[in-house]
Amino acid sequence: MLLSLAACSTLPPAGIQPVTGFDLQRYSGQWYEIARLDHRFERGMSDVQAYYSPQPDGSVTVRNRGFDTAAGRWKEALGRARFNADPGTASLKVSFFGPFYGGYHVVALDPAYRWAMVAGNDRDYLWLLARERSLPQEVTARLLQQAQALGFDTSKLIWVSQQRLDDAAAKP
């Protein structure tokens, strides 16, 4: 998820509540992008992975990596995230480019931290993430239903291919 969202607000869209009781240590590590709403910064990317590393100052290093199918090579972006307020609420702001921040809001999270649904600043940004390269069909169906109920146009989701085996490259 190349979150180069340069927007004014880093808060969640109206009517969307981030997960509370959030544990950054459990969330840290590698995630696979299962689906996303299309954006220029990820267009044409497959095998997108994110790796989150908590830092001593309370921030989070974010390393995103994906395969650019047109260029035939891996691309990577390194960013930093900070909580918008309470670290127990999964509402962060992320920057990959200087002072420009975008919202990163976990709006659904498996109790075992195996999958997550993440929204951006508005309903144009949505990601389904998982610890594995795919999600069980029943989990996907529940997440799609929840996303629709939150006002996301799930018919526009791009289902991300996760075929390349380059996991180590996403880690710091």
Backbone hydrogen bonds, N-H to C=O, Kabsch-Sander energy under -0.5 kcal/mol:
donor,donor_aa,acceptor,acceptor_aa,energy
3,L,1,M,-1.7
4,S,2,L,-1.7
5,L,3,L,-0.7
6,A,4,S,-1.0
7,A,5,L,-1.3
7,A,101,Y,-1.8
16,I,13,P,-1.9
17,Q,15,G,-0.5
19,V,106,V,-3.1
21,G,88,G,-1.1
22,F,88,G,-2.7
24,L,22,F,-0.5
27,Y,23,D,-1.8
28,S,24,L,-1.9
29,G,52,Y,-2.7
31,W,50,A,-2.7
32,Y,130,A,-3.6
33,E,48,V,-2.6
34,I,32,Y,-0.7
34,I,128,L,-3.1
35,A,128,L,-1.4
36,R,158,I,-1.7
37,L,126,L,-1.8
38,D,156,K,-0.6
42,E,39,H,-1.9
43,R,39,H,-1.1
45,M,42,E,-2.3
46,S,67,F,-2.5
47,D,161,S,-3.2
49,Q,65,R,-3.1
50,A,31,W,-2.5
51,Y,63,R,-2.0
52,Y,29,G,-2.2
53,S,61,T,-2.5
55,Q,59,S,-2.9
58,G,55,Q,-2.2
60,V,81,A,-2.3
61,T,53,S,-3.0
62,V,79,G,-2.5
63,R,51,Y,-2.3
63,R,61,T,-0.5
64,N,62,V,-0.6
64,N,77,A,-2.8
65,R,49,Q,-2.6
66,G,75,K,-2.3
67,F,46,S,-3.1
68,D,66,G,-0.6
68,D,73,R,-2.9
69,T,44,G,-2.2
69,T,67,F,-0.9
72,G,68,D,-2.0
73,R,68,D,-1.3
75,K,66,G,-3.1
77,A,64,N,-2.6
79,G,62,V,-3.2
80,R,95,S,-2.2
81,A,60,V,-2.8
82,R,93,K,-2.4
84,N,91,S,-3.0
85,A,91,S,-0.6
89,T,86,D,-2.1
90,A,19,V,-2.9
91,S,89,T,-2.6
92,L,104,Y,-3.0
93,K,82,R,-2.9
94,V,102,G,-2.9
95,S,80,R,-2.5
97,F,100,F,-0.6
100,F,97,F,-1.8
101,Y,99,P,-0.5
102,G,94,V,-2.2
104,Y,92,L,-2.6
105,H,119,A,-2.7
106,V,90,A,-2.0
106,V,104,Y,-0.5
107,V,105,H,-0.7
107,V,117,M,-2.8
108,A,117,M,-1.3
110,D,115,W,-2.3
113,Y,110,D,-2.5
116,A,129,L,-2.1
117,M,108,A,-2.5
118,V,127,W,-2.7
119,A,105,H,-2.9
120,G,122,D,-0.7
120,G,125,Y,-1.6
125,Y,122,D,-1.4
126,L,124,D,-0.5
127,W,118,V,-2.4
128,L,35,A,-2.5
129,L,116,A,-3.0
129,L,127,W,-0.5
130,A,32,Y,-2.1
131,R,114,R,-2.4
139,V,136,P,-0.6
140,T,136,P,-2.4
141,A,137,Q,-2.5
142,R,138,E,-1.8
143,L,139,V,-2.6
144,L,140,T,-2.6
145,Q,141,A,-2.1
146,Q,142,R,-2.4
147,A,143,L,-2.8
148,Q,144,L,-2.4
149,A,145,Q,-2.2
150,L,146,Q,-1.6
151,G,148,Q,-1.6
152,F,147,A,-2.5
154,T,152,F,-1.4
156,K,153,D,-1.6
157,L,154,T,-1.4
158,I,36,R,-3.6
159,W,157,L,-0.5
160,V,34,I,-2.1
160,V,158,I,-0.7
166,D,164,R,-1.0
169,A,166,D,-0.9
170,A,167,D,-1.7
171,K,167,D,-0.6
171,K,168,A,-1.0
